[in-house]
Amino acid sequence: MEEVVTVPLGKRKGFLFDVWRWRALLVLMLPAVVILIINNYIPMLGAVIAFKNIKYSHPGFIRNLIESPWVGFRNFEFLFKSGSAWQITRNTLLYNFAFMTGGTIIAVFFAVMINEVTNKKIAKIYQNIIFLPYFISYVGIASCVYAFLSYDYGLVNRTILPLFGIKPVEWYGQYRYWPLILNVVCQWKWAGYNSVMYLAAISGIDQTYYEAAIIDGASRRQRIRYITLPMLKPFIIIINLLALGRIFYSDFGLFFQTTMNSGMLYPSTLVIDTYVYNALAKTGDFGMSAAAGFYQALVGFVLVLSANLLTRKISPENAMF
């Protein structure tokens, strides 16, 4: 056995020594760190816009930002005092909970089924088929949905419903159908992409577990139940904890393009992102838009910390930190 050599506490080198020792890895990491700082941390300074009334009296955005007067929480009043505040918050939360729950179940199901296909070429074909919708833009998806649901020429109204003696439905005029429609469209688009992550996690499971289970006479269903799913549990928890951070954000293309931004569907399709976009397009108030973004980020941050704290109390080994 190799002897473990420990450095006496008084002879340990400092921080600069460690930096020099791992300089090659740090240089490799540097581009990613620079991109992270530019894209994720520097824009945080823009949160100050949420507390100012931006004036465009001078050339240059920075000067306007500095000299614009502070207004406190006045920009938040637009979001919280409007009659739609409860409606858009409810829609955003319920849709994202549904997308997270349904998306996890469907993605894990597809990942497990593809993993169980013994012919790898056939498995690749299945994987490419379910992954294909991810590459379709929401403009194309909106056109496909319209081709199905159009009142005059849609496939559903002209072909499917008459088979059951049902009259045509004005899909784009009745909001009660759209929670189901948007869930179906979202899962259809993202199921293949999400299943790839779980399929990668399954491929990392030690194959000796399956070999031992086969020797013990375990069926394929038992191997899935007692090996695959328990091994996926930590990965599923981490993915959903990260998703909680964006639970106040919505897939803008899904809610704006797929619904054609129809005002008659707003009671069940208007979410925070589309609400802010519509308000910004009409008023041009950047302060209000920044306030909504700040509110979304703050709530997401609190939810991630709360969910991780709960996970750490229930199952400490599955917590992120």
C-alpha positions as CSV (number, residue, x, y, z in Angstrom):
1,M,0.0,0.0,0.0
2,E,1.1,3.5,-0.7
3,E,2.1,5.6,2.3
4,V,0.2,8.8,2.7
5,V,2.5,11.7,3.4
6,T,1.1,14.5,5.4
7,V,2.6,18.0,5.5
8,P,3.1,19.3,9.0
9,L,0.8,22.2,9.8
10,G,3.7,24.7,10.2
11,K,5.2,23.8,6.9
12,R,2.2,24.1,4.7
13,K,2.4,26.5,1.8
14,G,0.2,29.5,1.2
15,F,-2.5,30.5,-1.2
16,L,0.0,31.9,-3.8
17,F,1.9,28.6,-3.8
18,D,-1.4,26.7,-4.6
19,V,-2.2,29.1,-7.4
20,W,1.2,28.6,-8.9
21,R,1.0,24.8,-8.5
22,W,-2.3,24.6,-10.3
23,R,-1.6,27.4,-12.8
24,A,-2.3,25.3,-15.9
25,L,-5.8,24.3,-14.7
26,L,-6.5,27.8,-13.6
27,V,-5.6,29.1,-17.1
28,L,-7.9,26.6,-18.7
29,M,-10.7,27.7,-16.4
30,L,-10.1,31.4,-17.0
31,P,-12.2,31.8,-20.2
32,A,-15.2,30.2,-18.6
33,V,-14.8,32.4,-15.5
34,V,-14.6,35.6,-17.6
35,I,-17.7,34.6,-19.6
36,L,-19.5,33.9,-16.3
37,I,-18.6,37.2,-14.8
38,I,-19.5,39.2,-18.0
39,N,-22.8,37.4,-18.6
40,N,-24.0,36.7,-15.0
41,Y,-22.4,39.0,-12.5
42,I,-21.8,42.4,-14.2
43,P,-25.5,42.6,-15.4
44,M,-26.5,42.4,-11.7
45,L,-25.5,46.0,-11.4
46,G,-28.5,46.8,-13.7
47,A,-30.8,45.9,-10.8
48,V,-30.4,49.5,-9.7
49,I,-32.7,50.4,-12.6
50,A,-35.6,48.8,-10.6
51,F,-35.3,51.6,-8.1
52,K,-34.8,54.6,-10.4
53,N,-36.9,56.6,-12.9
54,I,-34.7,56.4,-15.9
55,K,-34.4,59.7,-17.8
56,Y,-33.0,60.0,-21.3
57,S,-31.9,63.6,-21.1
58,H,-28.2,62.9,-21.7
59,P,-26.3,60.9,-24.3
60,G,-25.0,57.7,-22.9
61,F,-26.9,55.1,-20.9
62,I,-24.5,55.1,-17.9
63,R,-24.8,58.9,-17.4
64,N,-28.6,58.7,-17.6
65,L,-28.6,55.8,-15.1
66,I,-26.4,57.8,-12.6
67,E,-28.3,61.0,-12.9
68,S,-31.8,59.6,-12.9
69,P,-33.7,60.1,-9.6
70,W,-34.3,57.4,-7.1
71,V,-38.0,56.4,-6.7
72,G,-37.7,53.7,-4.1
73,F,-40.2,50.9,-4.6
74,R,-42.5,52.9,-6.9
75,N,-41.6,50.7,-9.9
76,F,-42.8,47.6,-8.0
77,E,-46.3,49.2,-7.5
78,F,-47.1,48.7,-11.2
79,L,-46.7,44.9,-10.8
80,F,-48.3,44.5,-7.3
81,K,-51.1,47.0,-7.5
82,S,-52.4,46.1,-10.9
83,G,-55.5,43.9,-11.1
84,S,-53.5,41.2,-12.9
85,A,-50.9,40.7,-10.2
86,W,-52.5,37.7,-8.5
87,Q,-53.5,36.2,-11.9
88,I,-50.1,36.3,-13.5
89,T,-48.3,35.1,-10.3
90,R,-50.8,32.2,-10.1
91,N,-50.4,31.2,-13.7
92,T,-46.6,31.4,-13.6
93,L,-46.3,29.2,-10.5
94,L,-48.9,26.6,-11.5
95,Y,-47.5,26.2,-15.1
96,N,-44.0,25.8,-13.9
97,F,-44.9,23.3,-11.2
98,A,-46.8,21.3,-13.8
99,F,-43.9,21.5,-16.3
100,M,-41.4,20.4,-13.6
101,T,-43.5,17.5,-12.4
102,G,-44.7,16.3,-15.8
103,G,-41.3,16.9,-17.4
104,T,-39.4,14.9,-14.8
105,I,-41.8,11.9,-15.0
106,I,-41.8,11.9,-18.8
107,A,-38.1,12.5,-19.2
108,V,-37.2,9.7,-16.7
109,F,-39.6,7.4,-18.4
110,F,-38.1,7.9,-21.9
111,A,-34.6,7.7,-20.5
112,V,-35.3,4.3,-18.8
113,M,-37.1,3.0,-21.9
114,I,-34.3,3.9,-24.2
115,N,-31.7,2.5,-21.9
116,E,-33.6,-0.8,-21.9
117,V,-33.4,-1.1,-25.7
118,T,-30.7,-3.7,-26.3
119,N,-30.1,-2.7,-30.0
120,K,-28.1,0.5,-29.7
121,K,-28.8,1.5,-33.3
122,I,-32.6,1.3,-32.7
123,A,-32.1,3.1,-29.4
124,K,-30.3,6.0,-31.2
125,I,-33.2,6.3,-33.7
126,Y,-35.7,6.5,-30.8
127,Q,-33.6,9.1,-29.1
128,N,-33.3,11.2,-32.2
129,I,-37.0,11.1,-32.8
130,I,-38.0,12.3,-29.3
131,F,-35.1,14.9,-29.4
132,L,-36.1,16.4,-32.7
133,P,-38.8,18.8,-31.4
134,Y,-36.2,20.6,-29.3
135,F,-34.7,22.0,-32.5
136,I,-38.0,23.5,-33.7
137,S,-38.5,27.1,-32.9
138,Y,-41.6,28.3,-31.2
139,V,-42.6,30.2,-34.4
140,G,-42.7,26.8,-36.1
141,I,-44.4,25.2,-33.2
142,A,-47.0,28.0,-33.1
143,S,-47.7,27.3,-36.8
144,C,-48.1,23.6,-36.2
145,V,-50.5,24.2,-33.3
146,Y,-52.5,26.6,-35.4
147,A,-52.7,24.0,-38.2
148,F,-54.3,21.7,-35.6
149,L,-56.5,24.2,-33.8
150,S,-57.6,26.7,-36.4
151,Y,-61.4,27.1,-36.3
152,D,-61.9,27.1,-40.1
153,Y,-59.1,24.8,-41.4
154,G,-57.7,23.1,-38.3
155,L,-57.2,19.3,-38.4
156,V,-59.0,18.9,-35.0
157,N,-62.1,20.9,-36.0
158,R,-62.4,19.6,-39.6
159,T,-61.4,16.0,-39.2
160,I,-61.2,14.7,-35.6
161,L,-64.2,16.3,-33.9
162,P,-66.7,15.4,-36.7
163,L,-65.9,11.8,-36.2
164,F,-67.4,12.0,-32.7
165,G,-70.3,14.3,-33.7
166,I,-68.8,17.3,-31.9
167,K,-69.2,20.8,-33.2
168,P,-66.0,22.8,-34.0
169,V,-64.4,24.6,-31.1
170,E,-63.1,28.2,-31.1
171,W,-59.8,27.2,-29.5
172,Y,-58.2,30.6,-29.7
173,G,-61.2,32.2,-28.1
174,Q,-61.8,30.0,-25.0
175,Y,-59.0,30.1,-22.4
176,R,-60.1,27.0,-20.4
177,Y,-58.5,24.6,-22.9
178,W,-55.1,26.2,-22.9
179,P,-53.6,24.9,-19.6
180,L,-53.8,21.4,-21.1
181,I,-52.6,22.5,-24.6
182,L,-49.6,24.4,-23.3
183,N,-48.6,21.5,-21.1
184,V,-48.8,19.1,-24.0
185,V,-46.8,21.4,-26.3
186,C,-44.1,22.0,-23.6
187,Q,-43.6,18.3,-22.8
188,W,-43.5,17.5,-26.5
189,K,-40.8,20.0,-27.1
190,W,-38.6,19.4,-24.0
191,A,-39.1,15.7,-23.3
192,G,-36.2,14.6,-25.6
193,Y,-33.8,17.2,-24.3
194,N,-34.5,16.4,-20.6
195,S,-34.3,12.7,-21.2
196,V,-30.7,13.0,-22.5
197,M,-29.6,14.3,-19.1
198,Y,-31.2,11.4,-17.3
199,L,-29.9,8.9,-19.9
200,A,-26.4,10.2,-19.2
201,A,-26.9,9.7,-15.5
202,I,-28.2,6.1,-16.1
203,S,-25.1,5.3,-18.2
204,G,-23.0,6.3,-15.2
205,I,-24.5,3.7,-12.9
206,D,-22.1,0.9,-12.0
207,Q,-23.0,-2.1,-14.2
208,T,-22.0,-4.6,-11.5
209,Y,-25.3,-3.8,-9.7
210,Y,-27.2,-5.0,-12.7
211,E,-25.0,-8.0,-13.2
212,A,-25.5,-9.0,-9.5
213,A,-29.3,-8.5,-9.9
214,I,-29.4,-10.7,-13.0
215,I,-27.5,-13.5,-11.2
216,D,-30.0,-13.2,-8.3
217,G,-32.9,-13.6,-10.8
218,A,-34.2,-10.1,-10.8
219,S,-36.5,-9.2,-13.7
220,R,-36.1,-6.2,-15.9
221,R,-38.9,-4.4,-14.0
222,Q,-37.3,-5.2,-10.7
223,R,-33.9,-3.9,-11.9
224,I,-35.5,-0.6,-12.9
225,R,-37.4,-0.3,-9.6
226,Y,-34.6,-1.2,-7.2
227,I,-31.5,-0.1,-9.0
228,T,-32.1,2.5,-11.8
229,L,-34.7,4.7,-10.1
230,P,-33.0,4.8,-6.6
231,M,-29.7,5.7,-8.3
232,L,-31.4,8.5,-10.3
233,K,-32.9,10.0,-7.1
234,P,-30.0,12.4,-6.2
235,F,-29.8,13.6,-9.8
236,I,-33.6,14.2,-10.0
237,I,-33.5,16.2,-6.8
238,I,-30.6,18.4,-7.9
239,I,-32.2,19.1,-11.3
240,N,-35.5,20.1,-9.7
241,L,-33.7,22.2,-7.1
242,L,-32.0,24.1,-9.8
243,A,-35.3,24.4,-11.7
244,L,-36.9,26.0,-8.6
245,G,-34.6,29.0,-9.1
246,R,-36.5,29.8,-12.3
247,I,-40.0,28.9,-11.2
248,F,-41.0,32.6,-11.5
249,Y,-39.7,32.7,-15.1
250,S,-41.6,31.4,-18.0
251,D,-40.8,30.1,-21.4
252,F,-41.6,33.3,-23.2
253,G,-41.9,31.7,-26.7
254,L,-44.3,29.1,-25.4
255,F,-46.7,31.6,-23.9
256,F,-46.3,34.4,-26.5
257,Q,-45.9,32.6,-29.8
258,T,-48.0,29.5,-29.2
259,T,-51.1,31.4,-28.0
260,M,-50.6,34.1,-30.7
261,N,-50.7,36.5,-27.8
262,S,-54.5,36.4,-28.0
263,G,-56.1,38.7,-25.4
264,M,-59.0,36.3,-25.0
265,L,-56.7,33.7,-23.6
266,Y,-55.0,35.9,-21.0
267,P,-57.0,34.6,-18.0
268,S,-55.1,31.3,-18.3
269,T,-52.1,32.1,-20.4
270,L,-50.8,35.5,-19.2
271,V,-47.6,35.0,-17.1
272,I,-45.1,37.5,-15.6
273,D,-42.8,37.5,-18.7
274,T,-45.5,38.2,-21.2
275,Y,-47.2,40.7,-18.9
276,V,-44.0,42.7,-18.6
277,Y,-43.4,42.5,-22.3
278,N,-46.9,43.7,-23.2
279,A,-46.6,46.5,-20.6
280,L,-43.1,47.5,-21.8
281,A,-44.2,47.6,-25.4
282,K,-47.1,50.0,-24.5
283,T,-45.4,52.2,-22.0
284,G,-41.6,51.8,-22.6
285,D,-41.0,51.9,-18.8
286,F,-37.7,50.1,-18.2
287,G,-37.9,50.7,-14.5
288,M,-41.0,48.6,-14.2
289,S,-39.5,45.9,-16.4
290,A,-36.4,45.8,-14.2
291,A,-38.5,45.7,-11.0
292,A,-40.3,42.6,-12.3
293,G,-37.0,40.9,-13.2
294,F,-35.6,41.7,-9.7
295,Y,-38.8,40.3,-8.1
296,Q,-38.5,37.1,-10.1
297,A,-34.8,36.6,-9.3
298,L,-35.3,37.3,-5.6
299,V,-38.1,34.9,-5.2
300,G,-36.2,32.2,-7.2
301,F,-33.2,32.7,-5.0
302,V,-35.3,32.3,-1.8
303,L,-37.0,29.2,-3.2
304,V,-33.8,27.5,-4.1
305,L,-32.4,28.1,-0.6
306,S,-35.6,27.0,1.1
307,A,-35.9,23.8,-1.0
308,N,-32.2,23.0,-0.4
309,L,-32.7,23.5,3.4
310,L,-35.7,21.2,3.3
311,T,-33.8,18.6,1.4
312,R,-30.9,18.8,3.8
313,K,-33.2,18.1,6.7
314,I,-34.9,15.2,5.0
315,S,-32.1,13.7,3.0
316,P,-28.7,15.4,3.7
317,E,-26.8,13.4,1.1
318,N,-28.9,14.7,-1.7
319,A,-28.7,18.4,-0.9
320,M,-26.6,20.7,-3.1
321,F,-24.8,22.4,-0.2
